[in-house]
Amino acid sequence: MQSWFNELTGHDSPRPWQLDLLQQNQCRSKLLRIPTGMGKTEGVLSAWLYHRIVRKDESWPRRLVWCLPMRVLVEQTVAVAEAIAKRVKNGPSVGVLMGGEDMEEWFLQPEQPWILIGTQDMLLSRALNRGYASGRARWPMEFGLLNQDSLWVMDEIQLMDVGLATSAQLQSYRDQDAGKSLRPCYTWWMSATLQPDWLHSVDSASSFDQWATTPCVVPPEDRHGGLWETSKSISTDAIASTDSRVFAERVLVEHEQTEPSEFGRVTLVVCNTVDRACDTFDALKKESPETEVHLVHGRFRPWERKPWRDKFLSRSACTPDADRIIVATQVVEAGVDISSGCLVTELAPWPNLVQRFGRCARYGDAGRVIVIDRGQDEKSSPPYSADSLTSAWAAVQSLSDVGIKRLEEYEEQLEDDARALLYPYEPAHLLMRNEFDELFDTTPDLTGADLDISRFIRSGEERDVKVFWIQIAKAKTPDQKRQPQRAELCSVPFMKSRDWLCGKETQTNRKPGLRGGMLAWVWDWLDGEWVVARRESLLPGRIVCVAASAGGYTTVQGFTPNASDAVPVVEHNGTELDAVDEADNEHDGEALSFSEWKTIACHSDEVIEAVARMAEQLQFPPNLTRILKLAARWHDVGKSHPAFQGAIVDATDESRPVRCDLAKGPPSAWVQPPGTYRMTDDGNRREYRRSFRHELASAMALFTVAKIYQPDHPGLLGPWREIFKEMGQSLECLPTRENPPDEIQAVLDCTSEEFDLLVYLVASHHGKVRVSLHASPADQDFHARANDDRGLPIRGVRNGDILPSITISVGGQQLPELPLSLAPAAMGLSHETGASWRERCQSLLTTHGPARLAMLEAILRAADVEASRLNAEDAAIMDEVTV
């Protein structure tokens, strides 16, 4: 084990705490309080890799989800993870979640091990089923996979604000549902300043003792040698928050007084706000133009940040000839591997100061720390509270050395009350259980709006939109296929984005739209296009496309709202969205149906094969695998609907097979929106079914199957027939049939609970029809003809629509015609189909829990995509003649 670790990391031996973690075979939620510079990243990575990949221990989750508070920390952790993962035989893939169209397709490989690394915005929003910068239809997949079969590592939790509390609430709800889970899910909380009480709440109380049992720490007997002996002298001073020139002059003096070492002469300056960092940077450049000065904060695009690690923000850049000043914000408090001989930091809360101290003399020798009080009043203290600064000020004035060993000794002698003052934590919001359950439903309201989860991720102005700039003429709108790449996205506080794009407003001077000269758009999921941004649409997590001519960014200072010069755009690689991204980004569309000609039967066989393999690798119970395979069999029967078949026309260079069971066709054979789903009515008149979803037709077909062959089925009217009889309610009866085809008999063999799960999985297999069945805006625009009393469509499906007789398995029996009813969508009991759709979904949530149910969705959807990418010919249509 030790030799394996040494070979993996290149070290002579693991540290004692790393070896202890490596030797723990049982995986569970736990706390890790390890000082800065003690190898936390390598220790945690090696433990998971050893047990999950090398030992192949199924009790360890197959996804390692590494959650960090800031983007710059993600990039550093990704570099370490990729280097280490490559050294492991059959090692896992590494995925980065920071937004942009170039995100890896980890969600399509639920059976494979992955290391997923991202910011708390990207990861927690996905764990809450509202994934930032992710297509709405993809939310349930990511939600299910991140809340099942995942080991979360919450790294540098002292910087996570309310996101830390949310991570504890989420884990407590996973623990509550552990008996329903298909795969385990745990959390490791990690920080040099971790305080167990940060995780305690009414909801987490039942799990807290187990989490906090035997935390991973460095015991006193191991605190010697190396960094434990490094001395860091500390002094204090006070400079007004408005006096950037005096502050910069003090920085220059301290830099000149710093003796060069084998790691050069590096002075790190840490400011509490981006504005003060920028002001300090400007003042330094003005006072000493010849000095090498760099600016680091979180409002830069990855394109500009990419060279930082090689130039000045890594150990390899700390060379003997280095002579520079780095001005930064909190982004360097953790995960950044640099060592400064001199640290000049603004006064900050104690946990933040401890992290900043760790950037001084990180590689040994000695260092100097200067803490500058920029003001402890309510005006100067933000983003921190005045009380937290006052407590930290008292602490630093009592110390002469802030080396690791001295800090540990100082904190160990603190009384509980004093420690509480230094480590206060009162999250503004707590995620309640009912809120977590409600987030399972991803249906937007009629305006496309959703429940706001941003308060559970960050508080105050730290909630961001993601902005990217493009070259575009004034009268133009961005192409619907133009989506940002990761390198283009700049994080901007959403309130500042509103003031920048729309102007500052007051109670008497509202500014709901874009101000003059501004061109900006947000993505409209319902219509699948970019629409002009308005103040109310600039919400946390949204992606905003801005014309380069609008300004707002410089490559030197990052997001700068008063910058008027055109923004240099990041070169786009020109690739369009792939089919999966395009399908998940839009309410309508058939991108996943673009393929070679293929029948429903052939495609369904291919999906079943993929589902069976995934379920086997995930060790699902046989009954659950049976329902997943049955859902795969029936998932696309709704594609035989005339509206879907009418969307596939004769192509220019392709011939359309003459049949009504086509599931796939070449891209050129499809009618372009908005008239994609077209059909003819009984009078041979053309009718358009905008917003048509074939998966809803598939699910409704299963209700028809039960009505025709077994109306008393326990999943239909069985439990309710006598109640309806006593109420004097007449029951609609379709002519019953005998000798059902095997595919139908498999449906009839389902219990009531299995039937509900089956119809739900069939309906939800694109993430667009799930918990709520109601008419979309396009449905409400439908105009029925005179004497047509069938009502409005729901997702393009109407009462009385008929699916033709087809086969849904290669070599299988012909199904009968299946007339569709929307009775399940009604509120309350239906005399046709029994329990309502909403009631069935609620019952499934009670039985399975939201995470398990979403994971089952993810398995079927991943299998469907895998099968859709196959290019094998369909024997049934190889010899078809043209229309």
Sequence and secondary structure as in RCSB ss.txt:
>XXXX:A:sequence
MQSWFNELTGHDSPRPWQLDLLQQNQCRSKLLRIPTGMGKTEGVLSAWLYHRIVRKDESWPRRLVWCLPMRVLVE
QTVAVAEAIAKRVKNGPSVGVLMGGEDMEEWFLQPEQPWILIGTQDMLLSRALNRGYASGRARWPMEFGLLNQDS
LWVMDEIQLMDVGLATSAQLQSYRDQDAGKSLRPCYTWWMSATLQPDWLHSVDSASSFDQWATTPCVVPPEDRHG
GLWETSKSISTDAIASTDSRVFAERVLVEHEQTEPSEFGRVTLVVCNTVDRACDTFDALKKESPETEVHLVHGRF
RPWERKPWRDKFLSRSACTPDADRIIVATQVVEAGVDISSGCLVTELAPWPNLVQRFGRCARYGDAGRVIVIDRG
QDEKSSPPYSADSLTSAWAAVQSLSDVGIKRLEEYEEQLEDDARALLYPYEPAHLLMRNEFDELFDTTPDLTGAD
LDISRFIRSGEERDVKVFWIQIAKAKTPDQKRQPQRAELCSVPFMKSRDWLCGKETQTNRKPGLRGGMLAWVWDW
LDGEWVVARRESLLPGRIVCVAASAGGYTTVQGFTPNASDAVPVVEHNGTELDAVDEADNEHDGEALSFSEWKTI
ACHSDEVIEAVARMAEQLQFPPNLTRILKLAARWHDVGKSHPAFQGAIVDATDESRPVRCDLAKGPPSAWVQPPG
TYRMTDDGNRREYRRSFRHELASAMALFTVAKIYQPDHPGLLGPWREIFKEMGQSLECLPTRENPPDEIQAVLDC
TSEEFDLLVYLVASHHGKVRVSLHASPADQDFHARANDDRGLPIRGVRNGDILPSITISVGGQQLPELPLSLAPA
AMGLSHETGASWRERCQSLLTTHGPARLAMLEAILRAADVEASRLNAEDAAIMDEVTV
>XXXX:A:secstr
 HHHHHHHH  SS  HHHHHHHT  S   EEEE  TTS HHHHHHHHHIIIIIIS  TTS SEEEEEESSHHHHH
HHHHHHHHHHTTSTT  EEEEESSSTT   GGG TTS EEEEEEHHHHHHHHTT  TTS GGGHHHHHHHHSSSE
EEEEESGGG THHHHHHHHHHHHHHHTGGG SS EEEEEE TT  GGGG  TTTHHHHHHHHSS EE  GGG  S
GGGG EEEEEEEE  TT HHHHHHHHHHHHHHS  BTTBEEEEEE SSHHHHHHHHHHHHHH TTSEEEEE TTS
 HHHHTTHHHHTSSGGG  TT EEEEEE GGGSSS    BSEEEEE   HHHHHHHHTTBSTTSSEEEEEEEE  
 STTTSTTS HHHHHHHHHHHHT SB  HHHHHHHHHT  HHHHHHHS    S    HHHHHHTT     TTS  
   GGGT  GGG EEEEEEE   TT    TT    GGG EEEEHHHHHHHHH    SSS   S  TT  EEEEET
TTTEEEE  GGG  TT EEEEEGGG  EETTTEE TT  S             HHHHHHH SS  GGGBSS EEH
HHHHHHHHHHHHHHHHHTT  HHHHHHHHHHHHHTTGGGGSHHHHTTB   SSS   S S EEEB GGGB  TTS
 SEEE TTS EEE TT  HHHHHHHHHHHHHHHH TT TTTTTTTHHHHHHTT         SS  HHHHHHHTS
 HHHHHHHHHHHHTTTSSSSS     HHHHT    TT  S   BTTB TT EE    SSTT      EE   GGG
SSS BTTTBS HHHHHHHHHHHH HHHHHHHHHHHHHHHHHHHT     GGGTT    
